Amino acid sequence: MDIQQAIKPIALLHKGLMLVFSLVLAGGLFLVNGKIMLPILSEQQDRLFQVIAVALSGAFLFIGFKLFNKTVLKIRNSDASDGQKIMQYRAASIVWYAMIEGPGLFAMVCYIITGNIAFFILALVHLFVLFLFMPKAQVLSLLLNLKNQQ
């Protein structure tokens, strides 16, 4: 199985998620900086949302990364064919991407309703983490211990 061809669907999904998330960030920045959306929460509520957003981000990134690593190790040690390993990796990646993007979108919503730039920065961190986990053929081959590495 050609790894370059097998990785195309997950790479396309990843690029799409990055694009949509970037557009959401740009749209939120436009809404807040253009004074189209004015803050609707008090300072006390803002602090509460900061705690929730950071806790949610930390928990999702930690649990998601542990779950992703556990799944990848399980796939790596299995006797499945290369095609089956790649399909299992795709499923694990989709879950991992969702666990990265979910709290980032929550942070972006918080930015829009509070106008607090800390939420925007947190959303940017999630975009960067998503970027770091861009699927690459060489990494996939090493992670999954593929036999046929064309």
N, C-alpha and C positions, 0 to 999 in steps of 0.2 A: 504494500500500500504506500502510495506517495504521500509523504507527510505534508508537503506544501498544499496538495489538493485537500487533504483531510482537515487541515487547520483553517481553510478558507471560511467555512460557515461561522466558526467561533470568532475568528478575526473580524468578520463582517459585523457580527453582533456587537463585539467590543467597540468597534469604530462607531457604530450607530449609537450605542449608549453614551460614548464620549461626546458625540456631536449633540445629542439631545440634551445631555446634562450641561454642556457648554452654552447651548441656547437658553436653557432655563436660567443659568447664572447671568448671562447677558441681559435677558429680559427682566430679571429681578433688579439688576443694577440700573437699568433704564427706568423702571417703575419708581424706585426709591430716589435716585439722583435727579430724575425729572420731576420730582414732587407730584407725580401722578397718584402715588399711593403714600399717604401720610401715616405715621405711626399711630396705632390704635391701642397700644398697651401702655400701662403705667410703668414706672421704673422698677417697682417691686415685681410686677409680672414679668418684666424683661429679665430680671435676675433669675426668677424661677425657670423661665424657658432656657436660660443659659445653662443652668444646672442640668436640666432635662436633656438638652441637646448634647452636652459633653458626655453625660452618662450613657446616653443612647449610642453615641458614636463610639465611645470606648468599648461598650459591651458588644455591639455588633461587629466591630472590627476584630476584637479579641476572639469572640466565639466563632465568627465566620472564618477567620484564619486558621484556628484550631481544627474546625470541621473540614475545611478545604485540605489542609495538610494530612489529616487522618484519612480522608477519602483518597487522596493521591497516593499515599503509602499503600493503602489497600489495593488500589489499582495496579501499582508497580509490582507488588508481590503476587498478584494473581497469575494464573496460567491462561488467561484469556488471550484471544488473538489480538493483533495490533489494532484492527478495526474496532473490536469491542472495547479495548482500552481507551481508544480515542473517543468513542461514544460516551463512555462513563466519565471521561475527563470533561467533555462538553457539558454534561449535566452538572457536574461539580462546579464548573466555572460559572454557569448561569446562576446557581445559588450564591456563590461567592460574590459575583458582580452585584446581585440584588442586595446583599448584606453590606456592600460598600456604598451603593447608591442611595439606599433608603434613608439612612440618617443624614446624608448630604442634602437630599431633597427636603427633609424636615428642617434642617438648618437654613435652607434657602427660604422656605416659607416663613420661618421665624424672622429672617432678615427683612422680608417684605413687610411683615406686620409690626416690626419694632423699629426698623431703620438702623439697628445696631450692626456696625461693620464686623464685629467679632463673629457673627453668624455667617456672613459672607466668606470670611477667611476660613472658617470651619468647613464650609461647603467646598472651597477651593482645595483644602487638604484632602477631602474625599475624592475630588476629581484627580488629584495627583496620585493618590493611592490606586485608583482605577487605572490610571496611565501606567503605573509601575507593573501591573499585572497583565500587560498586553501579551497576548499569546504569540509565541515565536516557535518556529519549527525545531530549532536546536534545543531549546529549553524543554519543549514537549518530549522530544526524543530522549533526553536525559532523565527527565522526571518520571516518565512511564516505563523506562527501560525497554524501548521498542526493539524488536528483533530485526525487522526489515526497515532500515533507515535510509531510504532513497532520497 
